[in-house]
Amino acid sequence: MIKKTFIKQIVTSAVLLHAMAVLAQTDPAQNYPNRSIRVVVPYPAGGTSDILVRLIGQKLTEKWNQQIVVEARPGAGGLIGTEVVARTQPDGYTLLATELGSVMVSFLSHPKPSFDYLRDLTPVMAIAYSPHAFCAHPNLPAKNIKELIALAKQRPGQLNFAASLSGMPLMAGLDFANRAGIRWVYITGRGGMQTIMDVVSGQADLFFNGMLPTVPFIKSGRLRLLAVSSEQRIAGFLDTPTVAESGMPGFFTGSWQGVLAPAGTPPEIVAKLHAEMSRALATPDLKERLAQQATEPRYTSPAETGKALIAERDRLVKLIRDTNFKPGA
């Protein structure tokens, strides 16, 4: 009797272990994460993507007790770091934190990209929107959009516009110049922070750039804020007009930061990442930090983010065609 009971216990245990194994296989997120997560930022350190993912990463580390390791892999307008993620094992332990539009621009303008941005990556979420700050060096004799356009027409091809190669700020500059009927020289750098320093140092005259890394330089007086690229004026800068209301109706651009994973990442893991990143963004201290620098948290679902990427692709294709944009121009 004791022997039969013992055997029955062994069989029952085996069945339970098997059931647990099956459950683990069918729910990859159950034990995720059980080691550190690498987040690749395809730009130099100090830009908007880098700042945001470090803020969120701190919250995730506190929640999961696993390190979020941020790795800068700049180059080719964000394509190098993006390809690293696109070619990585889709297990949720390597992610991409990027400016969604900028990488799309790089992909569209590259003659022979080695991967497909929409096919080889899967959206996790858009995490934040920040309007572009349209800034000039304080010594530039233009204090608003009207004066800037007049100055650019007086000095065709003499003003220098700083931007990361193929990034969304560059697209904003192209769009603005195209609408205004002006020409300026594009100085393309290696990242958002370099473009800031190019204008602060006087090597370039003006730029569009994300608010998050730019606001401290505006507040210190090292940059002059001419306008913001949002649809409406933003809190903290209510005296600053939008580009649209400064004589360019419909002008709307900005920095949409997001997180993507390699295609094939289990949807359960994608859902868990979305839930925890949304929770982190909703914490009062992080919301306050972003609000101080005119950045709005976003909680868009993977499906919504995917649709937004397709819409942005279509818009950028038209802009590139209309302005005859060429990489390095």
C-alpha positions in Angstrom: 0.0 0.0 0.0 2.8 2.4 0.9 4.6 1.5 -2.3 1.5 2.2 -4.4 1.0 5.5 -2.6 4.7 6.5 -3.2 4.5 5.6 -6.9 1.2 7.6 -7.2 3.0 10.6 -5.6 5.8 10.3 -8.1 3.5 10.1 -11.0 1.5 13.1 -9.7 4.6 15.1 -9.3 5.8 14.2 -12.8 2.5 15.3 -14.2 2.6 18.6 -12.3 6.2 19.2 -13.5 5.2 18.4 -17.1 2.2 20.8 -16.8 4.4 23.5 -15.4 6.9 23.0 -18.3 4.1 23.2 -20.8 2.8 26.4 -19.2 6.2 27.9 -19.3 6.5 27.1 -22.9 3.1 28.5 -23.8 3.7 31.7 -21.7 7.2 33.0 -22.4 6.5 36.1 -20.3 6.0 34.0 -17.1 9.6 34.2 -16.0 10.6 37.2 -18.0 13.0 38.8 -17.4 15.4 36.5 -15.6 18.6 38.3 -16.6 19.6 41.8 -17.7 18.1 43.4 -20.8 20.2 45.3 -23.3 18.6 48.4 -24.9 20.4 49.6 -28.0 20.2 53.3 -28.7 21.4 54.0 -32.3 22.6 57.5 -31.6 25.4 59.0 -29.5 24.8 59.3 -25.8 23.0 62.3 -24.4 20.2 62.6 -26.9 16.5 62.2 -26.3 16.4 58.4 -26.8 19.3 57.9 -24.4 17.8 60.2 -21.7 14.3 58.6 -21.9 15.4 55.0 -21.9 17.7 55.6 -18.9 14.8 57.1 -16.9 12.5 54.3 -17.8 15.2 51.7 -17.3 15.7 52.8 -13.7 12.0 52.1 -13.0 12.2 48.7 -14.7 15.3 47.7 -12.7 13.5 48.6 -9.5 10.5 46.5 -10.6 12.2 43.5 -12.0 15.5 43.6 -10.1 17.3 43.1 -13.4 19.7 45.6 -15.0 18.7 47.6 -18.0 21.9 48.0 -19.9 21.9 51.0 -22.4 24.3 50.6 -25.3 24.9 53.4 -27.7 25.6 52.1 -31.3 25.6 55.2 -33.5 26.3 55.4 -37.2 24.6 55.7 -40.6 21.8 57.8 -39.3 20.8 55.2 -36.8 20.9 52.2 -39.2 23.9 50.5 -37.6 22.3 50.2 -34.1 18.9 49.4 -35.6 20.4 46.5 -37.7 22.0 45.1 -34.6 18.6 44.7 -33.0 16.9 43.5 -36.2 19.4 40.7 -36.4 19.3 39.6 -32.8 17.6 36.6 -31.2 13.9 37.6 -30.6 13.8 36.7 -27.0 13.0 40.1 -25.4 16.5 40.6 -24.1 17.7 43.0 -26.8 15.5 46.0 -27.6 15.8 49.2 -29.6 15.1 52.7 -28.2 14.9 55.2 -31.0 13.4 58.2 -32.6 10.8 56.4 -34.7 10.7 58.8 -37.6 14.5 59.3 -37.8 15.3 55.7 -38.3 12.5 55.6 -40.9 14.1 58.5 -42.8 17.5 56.7 -42.7 15.9 53.5 -44.0 14.0 55.3 -46.8 17.1 57.3 -47.9 19.6 54.5 -47.9 20.2 53.1 -51.4 20.5 49.5 -50.3 19.4 48.9 -46.7 20.4 45.4 -45.4 17.1 44.9 -43.5 13.5 46.0 -43.7 12.5 48.4 -40.9 8.9 47.3 -40.8 9.4 43.6 -41.5 12.4 42.9 -39.2 11.3 44.8 -36.2 8.1 44.7 -34.1 6.8 47.7 -32.2 6.5 47.6 -28.4 5.2 51.1 -27.9 5.7 54.8 -28.5 6.9 56.2 -25.2 7.0 60.0 -25.6 6.3 62.9 -27.9 8.4 66.1 -27.8 7.8 68.9 -30.2 10.8 70.2 -32.0 12.3 73.4 -30.6 13.1 75.8 -33.5 16.2 77.5 -32.1 18.8 80.0 -33.2 22.1 81.3 -31.9 21.3 84.4 -29.7 23.4 86.6 -32.0 21.3 85.8 -35.1 19.4 89.0 -36.1 16.0 87.3 -36.2 13.8 87.1 -33.1 10.8 85.3 -34.8 9.8 83.3 -37.8 8.8 86.3 -39.9 12.2 87.9 -39.3 14.0 84.7 -40.0 12.4 84.1 -43.3 13.1 87.7 -44.4 16.8 87.3 -43.3 17.1 84.0 -45.2 15.7 85.6 -48.3 18.2 88.5 -47.9 21.1 86.0 -47.5 20.2 83.0 -49.7 22.3 80.0 -49.0 24.3 81.8 -46.3 22.5 80.6 -43.1 23.6 77.3 -41.7 21.1 74.7 -40.4 22.5 72.1 -38.1 21.0 68.6 -38.0 21.8 64.9 -37.6 22.1 63.2 -40.9 18.8 61.9 -42.1 17.0 62.6 -38.8 13.6 64.1 -38.2 15.0 67.5 -37.3 16.6 67.6 -40.7 13.2 66.7 -42.3 11.7 69.5 -40.3 14.3 71.9 -41.7 13.7 70.6 -45.2 9.9 71.0 -44.8 10.2 74.5 -43.3 12.6 75.7 -46.1 10.4 74.2 -48.8 7.3 75.9 -47.5 9.0 79.2 -46.9 10.8 79.2 -50.3 14.2 79.7 -48.8 17.7 78.1 -49.0 20.2 77.4 -46.3 23.3 75.2 -45.9 22.8 71.9 -44.0 25.5 71.0 -41.5 24.9 67.3 -40.7 26.4 66.0 -37.5 26.6 62.8 -35.5 23.7 63.3 -33.1 21.3 65.6 -31.4 23.7 66.8 -28.8 26.3 67.7 -31.4 23.8 69.8 -33.3 23.0 71.6 -30.1 26.6 72.4 -29.5 27.1 73.4 -33.1 24.5 76.2 -32.6 25.5 77.1 -29.1 29.1 77.5 -30.2 28.1 79.6 -33.2 29.3 77.1 -35.8 25.7 76.9 -37.1 22.9 79.4 -37.0 19.8 77.4 -36.2 18.1 74.0 -35.9 15.1 72.0 -35.0 15.6 69.6 -32.2 13.7 67.6 -29.5 12.8 69.7 -26.5 14.1 67.2 -23.9 17.8 67.8 -24.4 17.4 71.4 -25.7 15.4 73.0 -22.9 18.3 73.5 -20.5 20.2 75.5 -23.2 17.1 77.6 -23.9 16.6 78.4 -20.2 20.3 79.3 -19.7 20.0 81.8 -22.6 22.6 79.9 -24.8 19.9 79.3 -27.4 17.0 81.6 -28.6 13.7 79.7 -29.0 11.9 81.0 -32.1 8.9 78.6 -32.2 7.8 75.1 -31.3 6.6 72.6 -33.9 3.6 71.3 -32.0 0.0 71.8 -33.1 -0.7 74.0 -30.1 1.5 76.1 -27.7 3.0 74.0 -24.9 3.0 74.4 -21.1 6.0 76.2 -19.8 6.5 78.1 -23.1 3.1 79.7 -23.6 4.7 82.9 -24.8 6.4 81.0 -27.7 4.3 80.6 -30.8 4.0 77.5 -32.9 5.5 77.4 -36.4 2.0 76.8 -37.7 0.6 80.0 -36.2 3.7 82.0 -37.3 2.5 81.9 -40.9 2.9 78.3 -41.8 -0.5 76.6 -41.3 -0.4 72.8 -41.0 3.3 72.6 -40.0 3.5 69.9 -37.4 6.5 67.8 -36.5 8.4 66.5 -33.5 10.2 63.7 -31.9 8.3 60.4 -31.4 10.4 58.2 -29.2 9.7 54.5 -29.1 10.8 51.0 -28.3 11.0 48.1 -30.8 12.0 44.5 -30.6 13.3 42.0 -33.1 10.5 40.5 -35.3 9.3 37.2 -33.8 9.6 38.4 -30.2 6.8 36.5 -28.4 3.7 38.7 -28.1 3.4 37.9 -24.4 6.8 39.4 -23.8 5.9 42.4 -26.0 2.7 42.9 -23.9 4.6 42.6 -20.6 7.2 45.2 -21.8 4.4 47.5 -22.9 2.6 47.2 -19.6 5.7 47.8 -17.4 7.0 50.7 -19.5 3.6 52.3 -19.4 3.5 51.9 -15.6 7.0 53.5 -15.4 5.9 56.5 -17.5 2.9 57.0 -15.4 4.8 57.4 -12.1 4.5 61.0 -10.8 8.2 61.8 -10.6 8.8 60.7 -14.2 5.7 62.5 -15.5 6.9 65.6 -13.7 10.4 65.3 -15.1 9.1 65.0 -18.6 6.6 67.9 -18.2 9.4 70.2 -17.1 11.1 69.6 -20.4 7.9 69.8 -22.6 7.8 66.1 -23.3 4.5 64.1 -23.2 4.5 60.4 -22.2 2.7 58.2 -24.7 1.3 54.7 -24.0 0.4 53.6 -27.5 -0.2 49.9 -28.0 2.0 47.8 -30.3 -0.7 47.7 -33.0 -1.3 51.5 -32.8 2.5 52.1 -33.0 2.7 49.9 -36.1 0.0 51.9 -37.8 1.7 55.1 -36.9 4.9 53.9 -38.4 3.2 53.1 -41.7 1.5 56.5 -41.8 4.8 58.3 -41.1 6.5 56.3 -43.8 4.0 57.5 -46.3 4.3 61.1 -45.2 8.1 61.0 -45.3 8.2 59.4 -48.8 6.2 62.4 -50.1 8.4 64.9 -48.3 11.6 63.3 -49.6 10.2 63.3 -53.1 8.9 66.9 -52.9 12.2 68.3 -51.6 14.5 66.0 -53.7 16.3 65.1 -50.5 19.6 63.1 -50.9 21.6 61.7 -47.9 24.3 64.1 -47.0 22.6 67.0 -48.7 
